[in-house]
Amino acid sequence: MKIVKMSEMIMPITLMFMIYLISKVHIINSLIIIEYISVMVIVSMMTFIKIMSLENHNMLYFVILLITESVLGLSILISMIRTHGNDFLKCSAVLKL
């Protein structure tokens, strides 16, 4: 089994966090980046659990939390598109919410 370095797991999360901070045009892009970060955190947690030989029932709670977060984000996005007609973050109508 290959030993995974800490920097190999942290680097994609940090990179996507930097991209998230830079690109603020559409809300859907931000949601996709946040979901990618969440998936990378899950992969990192699973790797640590395998290395440390721990129980993985806590992963189920984290996955359920991520699923509810993504459903909530998409439902807010859909309601905003229905009311305002777009998903731009810099739109003045969105900032008035």
C-alpha positions as CSV (number, residue, x, y, z in Angstrom):
1,M,0.0,0.0,0.0
2,K,1.3,3.4,-1.0
3,I,1.7,5.9,1.8
4,V,0.0,9.1,1.0
5,K,1.7,12.3,1.9
6,M,-0.3,15.1,3.6
7,S,0.6,17.6,0.9
8,E,-0.9,15.3,-1.8
9,M,-4.3,15.5,0.0
10,I,-4.2,19.2,1.0
11,M,-3.0,20.6,-2.3
12,P,-6.2,20.0,-4.4
13,I,-8.4,21.4,-1.5
14,T,-6.2,24.5,-1.3
15,L,-6.2,25.0,-5.0
16,M,-10.0,24.7,-5.3
17,F,-10.4,27.1,-2.4
18,M,-8.2,29.7,-4.1
19,I,-10.2,29.3,-7.3
20,Y,-13.4,29.7,-5.3
21,L,-12.1,33.0,-3.8
22,I,-11.1,34.3,-7.3
23,S,-14.1,33.3,-9.4
24,K,-17.3,35.0,-8.3
25,V,-19.4,35.2,-11.4
26,H,-22.1,32.5,-11.3
27,I,-23.5,30.8,-8.2
28,I,-23.6,27.4,-9.9
29,N,-19.8,27.6,-10.4
30,S,-19.4,28.3,-6.7
31,L,-21.6,25.4,-5.8
32,I,-19.6,23.1,-8.0
33,I,-16.3,24.2,-6.5
34,I,-17.7,23.7,-3.0
35,E,-18.9,20.2,-3.8
36,Y,-15.5,19.3,-5.2
37,I,-13.9,20.6,-2.0
38,S,-16.3,18.4,0.0
39,V,-15.5,15.3,-2.1
40,M,-11.8,15.9,-1.6
41,V,-12.4,16.2,2.2
42,I,-14.3,12.9,2.1
43,V,-11.4,11.2,0.2
44,S,-8.9,12.6,2.7
45,M,-10.9,11.4,5.7
46,M,-11.3,8.0,4.2
47,T,-7.6,7.8,3.6
48,F,-6.8,8.8,7.2
49,I,-9.3,6.3,8.5
50,K,-7.7,3.5,6.5
51,I,-4.2,4.5,7.6
52,M,-5.2,4.8,11.3
53,S,-7.4,1.7,11.2
54,L,-10.3,3.5,12.7
55,E,-14.0,2.9,12.4
56,N,-15.7,4.6,9.5
57,H,-19.2,5.1,10.8
58,N,-18.5,8.8,11.3
59,M,-18.1,9.1,7.5
60,L,-21.8,8.3,7.1
61,Y,-22.7,11.4,9.1
62,F,-20.4,13.6,7.1
63,V,-21.8,12.3,3.8
64,I,-25.3,12.9,4.9
65,L,-24.4,16.4,5.9
66,L,-22.8,17.1,2.5
67,I,-25.9,15.7,0.7
68,T,-28.3,17.9,2.6
69,E,-26.0,20.9,2.0
70,S,-25.9,20.3,-1.7
71,V,-29.7,19.9,-1.9
72,L,-30.2,23.1,0.1
73,G,-27.8,25.0,-2.2
74,L,-29.5,23.8,-5.4
75,S,-33.0,24.6,-4.0
76,I,-31.8,28.2,-3.2
77,L,-30.3,28.5,-6.6
78,I,-33.5,27.3,-8.3
79,S,-35.7,29.7,-6.3
80,M,-33.3,32.6,-7.1
81,I,-33.3,31.9,-10.8
82,R,-37.1,31.7,-10.7
83,T,-37.4,35.1,-9.0
84,H,-34.5,37.0,-10.5
85,G,-34.0,35.3,-13.8
86,N,-30.2,34.7,-13.5
87,D,-27.6,33.4,-11.1
88,F,-25.0,36.1,-11.3
89,L,-23.4,36.9,-8.0
90,K,-22.7,40.5,-8.9
91,C,-26.2,41.3,-10.0
92,S,-27.7,44.2,-8.0
93,A,-31.0,42.4,-7.5
94,V,-29.2,39.4,-5.9
95,L,-27.3,41.7,-3.5
96,K,-30.6,43.2,-2.2
97,L,-31.7,39.8,-0.8
